[in-house]
Amino acid sequence: LTFLSFIEKLSDEDLVDIARVRGKETPRELIPLCGKKLDLEGVLFFMKTVLQDHCHWFTMHVFVDDGWLRVILRHQWGRKWSRWLRAYMESLSLSILQASPSFEEEADDYVIFTLKIRGKGA
């Protein structure tokens, strides 16, 4: 079984529960192993280098505008994968950045969310 076929067999509730646990634990374990801090820079490095470039979870587009970070995650894996990404990213953001992402849109092939960027010393 591939990971994608595995998540297709999960109920939506189980999928979200597992994604939240993985989103909280896995980045906390791997970001420091990449030589990065548990901060916004480390999270963006993890998302781009590990999840996008190595794992091929999505293609990420990041835009910065007036204190907000807008992130578009494009993929070809369907509705359940979008649901997985949403729960994973929400958990990662809350756990490491202590910020709750605002999800603008979720579809079969993308997830869009924004995060308020904290100033230095905040």
Secondary structure, DSSP 8 states (H G I E B T S, - for coil): --HHHHHHHS-HHHHHHHHHHHHHHHHHHHHHHTT--SSHHHHHHIIIIIIIIIT---EEEEEEETTEEEEEEE-SS-HHHHHHHHHHHHHHIIIII----EEEEEETTEEEEEEE---TT-
